[in-house]
């Protein structure tokens, strides 16, 4: 029987270092990559797989990007011209955020990147081995709001816990300064660039809410994170060929320090019609969500409910 590291018994950072810097030299292959745009319930998936005793889940790795966009050659990203400004804005924000860090924080970031996310690519992706990839998607406005609170200091200059901004002031920063196109370009800027799979060339059953794509060495599961947990667990079980998999939620925004402001923010925000049109008429929204779902989302975020 193949050795199975008991992930739930170890500190996560110890496990991650082992998984990307030691395990490949022991002959471990066939990783599960929770490779996604962020704020899509990825921590719940990763942590639930950590608890799964099935030996097929012995390698579970998670990242939003293998290489930080601030260091990327943007010319390598193939995307329609209308979406290019979003890529450039994300690049600029990433560089600015890194420059604001103290030298010690910069070194910590680089160590984390070099010995984890970049090492995932070197150890497993670059070799051309079989990859099992889980990449959830989410309503793009909901994704943006959640991410805004995650990277609050990138746009306001200070952490949320030190903020004196009122909720209306936060909403103003979000509408006028945030890079709203991040979820719209992630599959092109990240997954297609690094794994070579163009998800938009594969049909997605919007009513079912999930699809499995197999192309070259990549097996990719995409699902709407709005699906019930039981359906998401079923999709993951089907994808990995495992039984008795349960999805347990973690890193939930309603349980974090910004929970009250986050709830008020979502209740009070009214997004301009043109911005909503840009988001919900995008190829991302049209590919992964039905017309009814997009119409409902527009109504919700415009205040029309």
MODELLER restraints for C-alpha pairs under 7 A, 6 or more apart:
rsr = mdl.restraints
at = mdl.atoms
rsr.add(forms.Gaussian(group=physical.xy_distance, feature=features.Distance(at['CA:4:A'], at['CA:55:A']), mean=5.70, stdev=0.5))
rsr.add(forms.Gaussian(group=physical.xy_distance, feature=features.Distance(at['CA:4:A'], at['CA:58:A']), mean=5.57, stdev=0.5))
rsr.add(forms.Gaussian(group=physical.xy_distance, feature=features.Distance(at['CA:5:A'], at['CA:58:A']), mean=6.21, stdev=0.5))
rsr.add(forms.Gaussian(group=physical.xy_distance, feature=features.Distance(at['CA:7:A'], at['CA:15:A']), mean=6.64, stdev=0.5))
rsr.add(forms.Gaussian(group=physical.xy_distance, feature=features.Distance(at['CA:7:A'], at['CA:50:A']), mean=5.60, stdev=0.5))
rsr.add(forms.Gaussian(group=physical.xy_distance, feature=features.Distance(at['CA:8:A'], at['CA:50:A']), mean=6.00, stdev=0.5))
rsr.add(forms.Gaussian(group=physical.xy_distance, feature=features.Distance(at['CA:8:A'], at['CA:51:A']), mean=5.77, stdev=0.5))
rsr.add(forms.Gaussian(group=physical.xy_distance, feature=features.Distance(at['CA:17:A'], at['CA:116:A']), mean=6.71, stdev=0.5))
rsr.add(forms.Gaussian(group=physical.xy_distance, feature=features.Distance(at['CA:19:A'], at['CA:59:A']), mean=6.45, stdev=0.5))
rsr.add(forms.Gaussian(group=physical.xy_distance, feature=features.Distance(at['CA:20:A'], at['CA:116:A']), mean=6.53, stdev=0.5))
rsr.add(forms.Gaussian(group=physical.xy_distance, feature=features.Distance(at['CA:20:A'], at['CA:119:A']), mean=6.07, stdev=0.5))
rsr.add(forms.Gaussian(group=physical.xy_distance, feature=features.Distance(at['CA:20:A'], at['CA:120:A']), mean=5.77, stdev=0.5))
rsr.add(forms.Gaussian(group=physical.xy_distance, feature=features.Distance(at['CA:20:A'], at['CA:123:A']), mean=6.46, stdev=0.5))
rsr.add(forms.Gaussian(group=physical.xy_distance, feature=features.Distance(at['CA:24:A'], at['CA:123:A']), mean=6.53, stdev=0.5))
rsr.add(forms.Gaussian(group=physical.xy_distance, feature=features.Distance(at['CA:30:A'], at['CA:130:A']), mean=5.76, stdev=0.5))
rsr.add(forms.Gaussian(group=physical.xy_distance, feature=features.Distance(at['CA:30:A'], at['CA:131:A']), mean=5.87, stdev=0.5))
rsr.add(forms.Gaussian(group=physical.xy_distance, feature=features.Distance(at['CA:31:A'], at['CA:59:A']), mean=4.86, stdev=0.5))
rsr.add(forms.Gaussian(group=physical.xy_distance, feature=features.Distance(at['CA:31:A'], at['CA:60:A']), mean=6.10, stdev=0.5))
rsr.add(forms.Gaussian(group=physical.xy_distance, feature=features.Distance(at['CA:31:A'], at['CA:131:A']), mean=6.08, stdev=0.5))
rsr.add(forms.Gaussian(group=physical.xy_distance, feature=features.Distance(at['CA:31:A'], at['CA:132:A']), mean=6.33, stdev=0.5))
rsr.add(forms.Gaussian(group=physical.xy_distance, feature=features.Distance(at['CA:32:A'], at['CA:57:A']), mean=6.99, stdev=0.5))
rsr.add(forms.Gaussian(group=physical.xy_distance, feature=features.Distance(at['CA:32:A'], at['CA:59:A']), mean=6.03, stdev=0.5))
rsr.add(forms.Gaussian(group=physical.xy_distance, feature=features.Distance(at['CA:32:A'], at['CA:60:A']), mean=4.91, stdev=0.5))
rsr.add(forms.Gaussian(group=physical.xy_distance, feature=features.Distance(at['CA:32:A'], at['CA:61:A']), mean=6.20, stdev=0.5))
rsr.add(forms.Gaussian(group=physical.xy_distance, feature=features.Distance(at['CA:32:A'], at['CA:131:A']), mean=6.69, stdev=0.5))
rsr.add(forms.Gaussian(group=physical.xy_distance, feature=features.Distance(at['CA:32:A'], at['CA:132:A']), mean=4.86, stdev=0.5))
rsr.add(forms.Gaussian(group=physical.xy_distance, feature=features.Distance(at['CA:32:A'], at['CA:133:A']), mean=5.79, stdev=0.5))
rsr.add(forms.Gaussian(group=physical.xy_distance, feature=features.Distance(at['CA:33:A'], at['CA:60:A']), mean=6.13, stdev=0.5))
rsr.add(forms.Gaussian(group=physical.xy_distance, feature=features.Distance(at['CA:33:A'], at['CA:61:A']), mean=4.93, stdev=0.5))
rsr.add(forms.Gaussian(group=physical.xy_distance, feature=features.Distance(at['CA:33:A'], at['CA:62:A']), mean=5.62, stdev=0.5))
rsr.add(forms.Gaussian(group=physical.xy_distance, feature=features.Distance(at['CA:33:A'], at['CA:132:A']), mean=6.12, stdev=0.5))
rsr.add(forms.Gaussian(group=physical.xy_distance, feature=features.Distance(at['CA:33:A'], at['CA:133:A']), mean=4.68, stdev=0.5))
rsr.add(forms.Gaussian(group=physical.xy_distance, feature=features.Distance(at['CA:33:A'], at['CA:134:A']), mean=6.16, stdev=0.5))
rsr.add(forms.Gaussian(group=physical.xy_distance, feature=features.Distance(at['CA:34:A'], at['CA:42:A']), mean=6.73, stdev=0.5))
rsr.add(forms.Gaussian(group=physical.xy_distance, feature=features.Distance(at['CA:34:A'], at['CA:46:A']), mean=6.85, stdev=0.5))
rsr.add(forms.Gaussian(group=physical.xy_distance, feature=features.Distance(at['CA:34:A'], at['CA:61:A']), mean=6.06, stdev=0.5))
rsr.add(forms.Gaussian(group=physical.xy_distance, feature=features.Distance(at['CA:34:A'], at['CA:62:A']), mean=4.51, stdev=0.5))
rsr.add(forms.Gaussian(group=physical.xy_distance, feature=features.Distance(at['CA:34:A'], at['CA:63:A']), mean=6.50, stdev=0.5))
rsr.add(forms.Gaussian(group=physical.xy_distance, feature=features.Distance(at['CA:34:A'], at['CA:133:A']), mean=5.87, stdev=0.5))
rsr.add(forms.Gaussian(group=physical.xy_distance, feature=features.Distance(at['CA:34:A'], at['CA:134:A']), mean=4.80, stdev=0.5))
rsr.add(forms.Gaussian(group=physical.xy_distance, feature=features.Distance(at['CA:34:A'], at['CA:135:A']), mean=6.09, stdev=0.5))
rsr.add(forms.Gaussian(group=physical.xy_distance, feature=features.Distance(at['CA:35:A'], at['CA:62:A']), mean=5.72, stdev=0.5))
rsr.add(forms.Gaussian(group=physical.xy_distance, feature=features.Distance(at['CA:35:A'], at['CA:63:A']), mean=5.19, stdev=0.5))
rsr.add(forms.Gaussian(group=physical.xy_distance, feature=features.Distance(at['CA:35:A'], at['CA:64:A']), mean=5.72, stdev=0.5))
rsr.add(forms.Gaussian(group=physical.xy_distance, feature=features.Distance(at['CA:35:A'], at['CA:133:A']), mean=6.36, stdev=0.5))
rsr.add(forms.Gaussian(group=physical.xy_distance, feature=features.Distance(at['CA:35:A'], at['CA:134:A']), mean=6.11, stdev=0.5))
rsr.add(forms.Gaussian(group=physical.xy_distance, feature=features.Distance(at['CA:35:A'], at['CA:135:A']), mean=5.44, stdev=0.5))
rsr.add(forms.Gaussian(group=physical.xy_distance, feature=features.Distance(at['CA:36:A'], at['CA:63:A']), mean=6.76, stdev=0.5))
rsr.add(forms.Gaussian(group=physical.xy_distance, feature=features.Distance(at['CA:36:A'], at['CA:64:A']), mean=5.15, stdev=0.5))
rsr.add(forms.Gaussian(group=physical.xy_distance, feature=features.Distance(at['CA:36:A'], at['CA:135:A']), mean=4.76, stdev=0.5))
rsr.add(forms.Gaussian(group=physical.xy_distance, feature=features.Distance(at['CA:36:A'], at['CA:136:A']), mean=6.41, stdev=0.5))
rsr.add(forms.Gaussian(group=physical.xy_distance, feature=features.Distance(at['CA:37:A'], at['CA:64:A']), mean=5.34, stdev=0.5))
rsr.add(forms.Gaussian(group=physical.xy_distance, feature=features.Distance(at['CA:37:A'], at['CA:183:A']), mean=6.53, stdev=0.5))
rsr.add(forms.Gaussian(group=physical.xy_distance, feature=features.Distance(at['CA:37:A'], at['CA:186:A']), mean=6.22, stdev=0.5))
rsr.add(forms.Gaussian(group=physical.xy_distance, feature=features.Distance(at['CA:38:A'], at['CA:64:A']), mean=6.02, stdev=0.5))
rsr.add(forms.Gaussian(group=physical.xy_distance, feature=features.Distance(at['CA:39:A'], at['CA:143:A']), mean=6.03, stdev=0.5))
rsr.add(forms.Gaussian(group=physical.xy_distance, feature=features.Distance(at['CA:39:A'], at['CA:146:A']), mean=6.30, stdev=0.5))
rsr.add(forms.Gaussian(group=physical.xy_distance, feature=features.Distance(at['CA:39:A'], at['CA:147:A']), mean=6.14, stdev=0.5))
rsr.add(forms.Gaussian(group=physical.xy_distance, feature=features.Distance(at['CA:40:A'], at['CA:136:A']), mean=6.01, stdev=0.5))
rsr.add(forms.Gaussian(group=physical.xy_distance, feature=features.Distance(at['CA:40:A'], at['CA:137:A']), mean=6.16, stdev=0.5))
rsr.add(forms.Gaussian(group=physical.xy_distance, feature=features.Distance(at['CA:40:A'], at['CA:138:A']), mean=5.97, stdev=0.5))
rsr.add(forms.Gaussian(group=physical.xy_distance, feature=features.Distance(at['CA:40:A'], at['CA:225:A']), mean=6.18, stdev=0.5))
rsr.add(forms.Gaussian(group=physical.xy_distance, feature=features.Distance(at['CA:41:A'], at['CA:225:A']), mean=6.93, stdev=0.5))
rsr.add(forms.Gaussian(group=physical.xy_distance, feature=features.Distance(at['CA:43:A'], at['CA:250:A']), mean=6.22, stdev=0.5))
rsr.add(forms.Gaussian(group=physical.xy_distance, feature=features.Distance(at['CA:43:A'], at['CA:251:A']), mean=6.42, stdev=0.5))
rsr.add(forms.Gaussian(group=physical.xy_distance, feature=features.Distance(at['CA:44:A'], at['CA:247:A']), mean=6.84, stdev=0.5))
rsr.add(forms.Gaussian(group=physical.xy_distance, feature=features.Distance(at['CA:44:A'], at['CA:248:A']), mean=5.92, stdev=0.5))
rsr.add(forms.Gaussian(group=physical.xy_distance, feature=features.Distance(at['CA:44:A'], at['CA:249:A']), mean=4.74, stdev=0.5))
rsr.add(forms.Gaussian(group=physical.xy_distance, feature=features.Distance(at['CA:44:A'], at['CA:250:A']), mean=4.88, stdev=0.5))
rsr.add(forms.Gaussian(group=physical.xy_distance, feature=features.Distance(at['CA:45:A'], at['CA:247:A']), mean=6.57, stdev=0.5))
rsr.add(forms.Gaussian(group=physical.xy_distance, feature=features.Distance(at['CA:46:A'], at['CA:60:A']), mean=6.77, stdev=0.5))
rsr.add(forms.Gaussian(group=physical.xy_distance, feature=features.Distance(at['CA:46:A'], at['CA:62:A']), mean=6.97, stdev=0.5))
rsr.add(forms.Gaussian(group=physical.xy_distance, feature=features.Distance(at['CA:48:A'], at['CA:246:A']), mean=6.81, stdev=0.5))
rsr.add(forms.Gaussian(group=physical.xy_distance, feature=features.Distance(at['CA:48:A'], at['CA:247:A']), mean=5.55, stdev=0.5))
rsr.add(forms.Gaussian(group=physical.xy_distance, feature=features.Distance(at['CA:48:A'], at['CA:248:A']), mean=5.80, stdev=0.5))
rsr.add(forms.Gaussian(group=physical.xy_distance, feature=features.Distance(at['CA:49:A'], at['CA:57:A']), mean=6.46, stdev=0.5))
rsr.add(forms.Gaussian(group=physical.xy_distance, feature=features.Distance(at['CA:52:A'], at['CA:245:A']), mean=6.86, stdev=0.5))
rsr.add(forms.Gaussian(group=physical.xy_distance, feature=features.Distance(at['CA:63:A'], at['CA:117:A']), mean=6.31, stdev=0.5))
rsr.add(forms.Gaussian(group=physical.xy_distance, feature=features.Distance(at['CA:65:A'], at['CA:190:A']), mean=6.58, stdev=0.5))
rsr.add(forms.Gaussian(group=physical.xy_distance, feature=features.Distance(at['CA:66:A'], at['CA:117:A']), mean=4.81, stdev=0.5))
rsr.add(forms.Gaussian(group=physical.xy_distance, feature=features.Distance(at['CA:66:A'], at['CA:118:A']), mean=5.01, stdev=0.5))
rsr.add(forms.Gaussian(group=physical.xy_distance, feature=features.Distance(at['CA:66:A'], at['CA:121:A']), mean=6.19, stdev=0.5))
rsr.add(forms.Gaussian(group=physical.xy_distance, feature=features.Distance(at['CA:67:A'], at['CA:117:A']), mean=6.90, stdev=0.5))
rsr.add(forms.Gaussian(group=physical.xy_distance, feature=features.Distance(at['CA:67:A'], at['CA:118:A']), mean=5.76, stdev=0.5))
rsr.add(forms.Gaussian(group=physical.xy_distance, feature=features.Distance(at['CA:69:A'], at['CA:91:A']), mean=5.70, stdev=0.5))
rsr.add(forms.Gaussian(group=physical.xy_distance, feature=features.Distance(at['CA:69:A'], at['CA:94:A']), mean=6.86, stdev=0.5))
rsr.add(forms.Gaussian(group=physical.xy_distance, feature=features.Distance(at['CA:70:A'], at['CA:91:A']), mean=5.24, stdev=0.5))
rsr.add(forms.Gaussian(group=physical.xy_distance, feature=features.Distance(at['CA:70:A'], at['CA:94:A']), mean=5.40, stdev=0.5))
rsr.add(forms.Gaussian(group=physical.xy_distance, feature=features.Distance(at['CA:70:A'], at['CA:95:A']), mean=5.08, stdev=0.5))
rsr.add(forms.Gaussian(group=physical.xy_distance, feature=features.Distance(at['CA:77:A'], at['CA:189:A']), mean=5.54, stdev=0.5))
rsr.add(forms.Gaussian(group=physical.xy_distance, feature=features.Distance(at['CA:77:A'], at['CA:193:A']), mean=6.20, stdev=0.5))
rsr.add(forms.Gaussian(group=physical.xy_distance, feature=features.Distance(at['CA:78:A'], at['CA:188:A']), mean=6.77, stdev=0.5))
rsr.add(forms.Gaussian(group=physical.xy_distance, feature=features.Distance(at['CA:79:A'], at['CA:188:A']), mean=6.25, stdev=0.5))
rsr.add(forms.Gaussian(group=physical.xy_distance, feature=features.Distance(at['CA:83:A'], at['CA:185:A']), mean=6.90, stdev=0.5))
rsr.add(forms.Gaussian(group=physical.xy_distance, feature=features.Distance(at['CA:86:A'], at['CA:179:A']), mean=6.57, stdev=0.5))
rsr.add(forms.Gaussian(group=physical.xy_distance, feature=features.Distance(at['CA:86:A'], at['CA:181:A']), mean=5.31, stdev=0.5))
rsr.add(forms.Gaussian(group=physical.xy_distance, feature=features.Distance(at['CA:86:A'], at['CA:182:A']), mean=6.61, stdev=0.5))
rsr.add(forms.Gaussian(group=physical.xy_distance, feature=features.Distance(at['CA:89:A'], at['CA:179:A']), mean=6.53, stdev=0.5))
rsr.add(forms.Gaussian(group=physical.xy_distance, feature=features.Distance(at['CA:90:A'], at['CA:179:A']), mean=6.59, stdev=0.5))
rsr.add(forms.Gaussian(group=physical.xy_distance, feature=features.Distance(at['CA:97:A'], at['CA:154:A']), mean=5.50, stdev=0.5))
rsr.add(forms.Gaussian(group=physical.xy_distance, feature=features.Distance(at['CA:98:A'], at['CA:106:A']), mean=6.83, stdev=0.5))
rsr.add(forms.Gaussian(group=physical.xy_distance, feature=features.Distance(at['CA:128:A'], at['CA:217:A']), mean=6.76, stdev=0.5))
rsr.add(forms.Gaussian(group=physical.xy_distance, feature=features.Distance(at['CA:129:A'], at['CA:217:A']), mean=6.36, stdev=0.5))
rsr.add(forms.Gaussian(group=physical.xy_distance, feature=features.Distance(at['CA:130:A'], at['CA:217:A']), mean=4.67, stdev=0.5))
rsr.add(forms.Gaussian(group=physical.xy_distance, feature=features.Distance(at['CA:130:A'], at['CA:218:A']), mean=5.93, stdev=0.5))
rsr.add(forms.Gaussian(group=physical.xy_distance, feature=features.Distance(at['CA:131:A'], at['CA:217:A']), mean=6.24, stdev=0.5))
rsr.add(forms.Gaussian(group=physical.xy_distance, feature=features.Distance(at['CA:131:A'], at['CA:218:A']), mean=4.93, stdev=0.5))
rsr.add(forms.Gaussian(group=physical.xy_distance, feature=features.Distance(at['CA:131:A'], at['CA:219:A']), mean=6.08, stdev=0.5))
rsr.add(forms.Gaussian(group=physical.xy_distance, feature=features.Distance(at['CA:132:A'], at['CA:218:A']), mean=6.23, stdev=0.5))
rsr.add(forms.Gaussian(group=physical.xy_distance, feature=features.Distance(at['CA:132:A'], at['CA:219:A']), mean=4.90, stdev=0.5))
rsr.add(forms.Gaussian(group=physical.xy_distance, feature=features.Distance(at['CA:132:A'], at['CA:220:A']), mean=6.05, stdev=0.5))
rsr.add(forms.Gaussian(group=physical.xy_distance, feature=features.Distance(at['CA:133:A'], at['CA:219:A']), mean=6.06, stdev=0.5))
rsr.add(forms.Gaussian(group=physical.xy_distance, feature=features.Distance(at['CA:133:A'], at['CA:220:A']), mean=4.69, stdev=0.5))
rsr.add(forms.Gaussian(group=physical.xy_distance, feature=features.Distance(at['CA:133:A'], at['CA:221:A']), mean=6.20, stdev=0.5))
rsr.add(forms.Gaussian(group=physical.xy_distance, feature=features.Distance(at['CA:134:A'], at['CA:220:A']), mean=5.89, stdev=0.5))
rsr.add(forms.Gaussian(group=physical.xy_distance, feature=features.Distance(at['CA:134:A'], at['CA:221:A']), mean=4.82, stdev=0.5))
rsr.add(forms.Gaussian(group=physical.xy_distance, feature=features.Distance(at['CA:134:A'], at['CA:222:A']), mean=6.24, stdev=0.5))
rsr.add(forms.Gaussian(group=physical.xy_distance, feature=features.Distance(at['CA:135:A'], at['CA:221:A']), mean=6.10, stdev=0.5))
rsr.add(forms.Gaussian(group=physical.xy_distance, feature=features.Distance(at['CA:135:A'], at['CA:222:A']), mean=5.04, stdev=0.5))
rsr.add(forms.Gaussian(group=physical.xy_distance, feature=features.Distance(at['CA:136:A'], at['CA:222:A']), mean=5.19, stdev=0.5))
rsr.add(forms.Gaussian(group=physical.xy_distance, feature=features.Distance(at['CA:136:A'], at['CA:223:A']), mean=4.90, stdev=0.5))
rsr.add(forms.Gaussian(group=physical.xy_distance, feature=features.Distance(at['CA:136:A'], at['CA:224:A']), mean=5.87, stdev=0.5))
rsr.add(forms.Gaussian(group=physical.xy_distance, feature=features.Distance(at['CA:136:A'], at['CA:225:A']), mean=5.97, stdev=0.5))
rsr.add(forms.Gaussian(group=physical.xy_distance, feature=features.Distance(at['CA:137:A'], at['CA:222:A']), mean=6.90, stdev=0.5))
rsr.add(forms.Gaussian(group=physical.xy_distance, feature=features.Distance(at['CA:137:A'], at['CA:223:A']), mean=6.02, stdev=0.5))
rsr.add(forms.Gaussian(group=physical.xy_distance, feature=features.Distance(at['CA:137:A'], at['CA:224:A']), mean=4.97, stdev=0.5))
rsr.add(forms.Gaussian(group=physical.xy_distance, feature=features.Distance(at['CA:137:A'], at['CA:225:A']), mean=5.87, stdev=0.5))
rsr.add(forms.Gaussian(group=physical.xy_distance, feature=features.Distance(at['CA:138:A'], at['CA:224:A']), mean=5.73, stdev=0.5))
rsr.add(forms.Gaussian(group=physical.xy_distance, feature=features.Distance(at['CA:138:A'], at['CA:225:A']), mean=5.49, stdev=0.5))
rsr.add(forms.Gaussian(group=physical.xy_distance, feature=features.Distance(at['CA:138:A'], at['CA:226:A']), mean=6.81, stdev=0.5))
rsr.add(forms.Gaussian(group=physical.xy_distance, feature=features.Distance(at['CA:140:A'], at['CA:183:A']), mean=5.98, stdev=0.5))
rsr.add(forms.Gaussian(group=physical.xy_distance, feature=features.Distance(at['CA:144:A'], at['CA:180:A']), mean=6.41, stdev=0.5))
rsr.add(forms.Gaussian(group=physical.xy_distance, feature=features.Distance(at['CA:152:A'], at['CA:159:A']), mean=6.21, stdev=0.5))
rsr.add(forms.Gaussian(group=physical.xy_distance, feature=features.Distance(at['CA:152:A'], at['CA:160:A']), mean=6.09, stdev=0.5))
rsr.add(forms.Gaussian(group=physical.xy_distance, feature=features.Distance(at['CA:153:A'], at['CA:159:A']), mean=4.71, stdev=0.5))
rsr.add(forms.Gaussian(group=physical.xy_distance, feature=features.Distance(at['CA:153:A'], at['CA:160:A']), mean=6.77, stdev=0.5))
rsr.add(forms.Gaussian(group=physical.xy_distance, feature=features.Distance(at['CA:167:A'], at['CA:261:A']), mean=6.60, stdev=0.5))
rsr.add(forms.Gaussian(group=physical.xy_distance, feature=features.Distance(at['CA:167:A'], at['CA:265:A']), mean=5.97, stdev=0.5))
rsr.add(forms.Gaussian(group=physical.xy_distance, feature=features.Distance(at['CA:171:A'], at['CA:265:A']), mean=6.86, stdev=0.5))
rsr.add(forms.Gaussian(group=physical.xy_distance, feature=features.Distance(at['CA:171:A'], at['CA:269:A']), mean=6.40, stdev=0.5))
rsr.add(forms.Gaussian(group=physical.xy_distance, feature=features.Distance(at['CA:184:A'], at['CA:284:A']), mean=5.41, stdev=0.5))
rsr.add(forms.Gaussian(group=physical.xy_distance, feature=features.Distance(at['CA:191:A'], at['CA:197:A']), mean=6.71, stdev=0.5))
rsr.add(forms.Gaussian(group=physical.xy_distance, feature=features.Distance(at['CA:192:A'], at['CA:198:A']), mean=5.26, stdev=0.5))
rsr.add(forms.Gaussian(group=physical.xy_distance, feature=features.Distance(at['CA:197:A'], at['CA:215:A']), mean=6.91, stdev=0.5))
rsr.add(forms.Gaussian(group=physical.xy_distance, feature=features.Distance(at['CA:204:A'], at['CA:211:A']), mean=6.01, stdev=0.5))
rsr.add(forms.Gaussian(group=physical.xy_distance, feature=features.Distance(at['CA:204:A'], at['CA:287:A']), mean=6.77, stdev=0.5))
rsr.add(forms.Gaussian(group=physical.xy_distance, feature=features.Distance(at['CA:204:A'], at['CA:288:A']), mean=6.29, stdev=0.5))
rsr.add(forms.Gaussian(group=physical.xy_distance, feature=features.Distance(at['CA:205:A'], at['CA:211:A']), mean=6.87, stdev=0.5))
rsr.add(forms.Gaussian(group=physical.xy_distance, feature=features.Distance(at['CA:206:A'], at['CA:288:A']), mean=5.81, stdev=0.5))
rsr.add(forms.Gaussian(group=physical.xy_distance, feature=features.Distance(at['CA:206:A'], at['CA:289:A']), mean=5.42, stdev=0.5))
rsr.add(forms.Gaussian(group=physical.xy_distance, feature=features.Distance(at['CA:206:A'], at['CA:290:A']), mean=5.72, stdev=0.5))
rsr.add(forms.Gaussian(group=physical.xy_distance, feature=features.Distance(at['CA:209:A'], at['CA:223:A']), mean=5.65, stdev=0.5))
rsr.add(forms.Gaussian(group=physical.xy_distance, feature=features.Distance(at['CA:209:A'], at['CA:224:A']), mean=5.50, stdev=0.5))
rsr.add(forms.Gaussian(group=physical.xy_distance, feature=features.Distance(at['CA:209:A'], at['CA:227:A']), mean=6.98, stdev=0.5))
rsr.add(forms.Gaussian(group=physical.xy_distance, feature=features.Distance(at['CA:210:A'], at['CA:222:A']), mean=5.51, stdev=0.5))
rsr.add(forms.Gaussian(group=physical.xy_distance, feature=features.Distance(at['CA:210:A'], at['CA:223:A']), mean=4.00, stdev=0.5))
rsr.add(forms.Gaussian(group=physical.xy_distance, feature=features.Distance(at['CA:210:A'], at['CA:224:A']), mean=6.38, stdev=0.5))
rsr.add(forms.Gaussian(group=physical.xy_distance, feature=features.Distance(at['CA:211:A'], at['CA:221:A']), mean=5.93, stdev=0.5))
rsr.add(forms.Gaussian(group=physical.xy_distance, feature=features.Distance(at['CA:211:A'], at['CA:222:A']), mean=5.51, stdev=0.5))
rsr.add(forms.Gaussian(group=physical.xy_distance, feature=features.Distance(at['CA:211:A'], at['CA:223:A']), mean=6.50, stdev=0.5))
rsr.add(forms.Gaussian(group=physical.xy_distance, feature=features.Distance(at['CA:212:A'], at['CA:220:A']), mean=5.57, stdev=0.5))
rsr.add(forms.Gaussian(group=physical.xy_distance, feature=features.Distance(at['CA:212:A'], at['CA:221:A']), mean=4.60, stdev=0.5))
rsr.add(forms.Gaussian(group=physical.xy_distance, feature=features.Distance(at['CA:212:A'], at['CA:222:A']), mean=6.50, stdev=0.5))
rsr.add(forms.Gaussian(group=physical.xy_distance, feature=features.Distance(at['CA:213:A'], at['CA:219:A']), mean=5.82, stdev=0.5))
rsr.add(forms.Gaussian(group=physical.xy_distance, feature=features.Distance(at['CA:213:A'], at['CA:220:A']), mean=4.97, stdev=0.5))
rsr.add(forms.Gaussian(group=physical.xy_distance, feature=features.Distance(at['CA:213:A'], at['CA:221:A']), mean=6.45, stdev=0.5))
rsr.add(forms.Gaussian(group=physical.xy_distance, feature=features.Distance(at['CA:214:A'], at['CA:220:A']), mean=6.28, stdev=0.5))
rsr.add(forms.Gaussian(group=physical.xy_distance, feature=features.Distance(at['CA:221:A'], at['CA:239:A']), mean=6.82, stdev=0.5))
rsr.add(forms.Gaussian(group=physical.xy_distance, feature=features.Distance(at['CA:229:A'], at['CA:247:A']), mean=6.47, stdev=0.5))
rsr.add(forms.Gaussian(group=physical.xy_distance, feature=features.Distance(at['CA:233:A'], at['CA:245:A']), mean=6.32, stdev=0.5))
rsr.add(forms.Gaussian(group=physical.xy_distance, feature=features.Distance(at['CA:233:A'], at['CA:246:A']), mean=5.95, stdev=0.5))
rsr.add(forms.Gaussian(group=physical.xy_distance, feature=features.Distance(at['CA:233:A'], at['CA:247:A']), mean=5.70, stdev=0.5))
rsr.add(forms.Gaussian(group=physical.xy_distance, feature=features.Distance(at['CA:237:A'], at['CA:243:A']), mean=6.06, stdev=0.5))
rsr.add(forms.Gaussian(group=physical.xy_distance, feature=features.Distance(at['CA:237:A'], at['CA:245:A']), mean=6.20, stdev=0.5))
rsr.add(forms.Gaussian(group=physical.xy_distance, feature=features.Distance(at['CA:253:A'], at['CA:259:A']), mean=6.02, stdev=0.5))
rsr.add(forms.Gaussian(group=physical.xy_distance, feature=features.Distance(at['CA:269:A'], at['CA:301:A']), mean=6.89, stdev=0.5))
rsr.add(forms.Gaussian(group=physical.xy_distance, feature=features.Distance(at['CA:270:A'], at['CA:301:A']), mean=5.74, stdev=0.5))
rsr.add(forms.Gaussian(group=physical.xy_distance, feature=features.Distance(at['CA:270:A'], at['CA:302:A']), mean=4.82, stdev=0.5))
rsr.add(forms.Gaussian(group=physical.xy_distance, feature=features.Distance(at['CA:270:A'], at['CA:303:A']), mean=5.58, stdev=0.5))
rsr.add(forms.Gaussian(group=physical.xy_distance, feature=features.Distance(at['CA:271:A'], at['CA:301:A']), mean=5.79, stdev=0.5))
rsr.add(forms.Gaussian(group=physical.xy_distance, feature=features.Distance(at['CA:271:A'], at['CA:302:A']), mean=5.16, stdev=0.5))
rsr.add(forms.Gaussian(group=physical.xy_distance, feature=features.Distance(at['CA:272:A'], at['CA:302:A']), mean=6.75, stdev=0.5))
rsr.add(forms.Gaussian(group=physical.xy_distance, feature=features.Distance(at['CA:273:A'], at['CA:302:A']), mean=6.99, stdev=0.5))
rsr.add(forms.Gaussian(group=physical.xy_distance, feature=features.Distance(at['CA:276:A'], at['CA:298:A']), mean=6.25, stdev=0.5))
rsr.add(forms.Gaussian(group=physical.xy_distance, feature=features.Distance(at['CA:280:A'], at['CA:286:A']), mean=6.97, stdev=0.5))
rsr.add(forms.Gaussian(group=physical.xy_distance, feature=features.Distance(at['CA:280:A'], at['CA:294:A']), mean=6.08, stdev=0.5))
rsr.add(forms.Gaussian(group=physical.xy_distance, feature=features.Distance(at['CA:299:A'], at['CA:305:A']), mean=5.09, stdev=0.5))
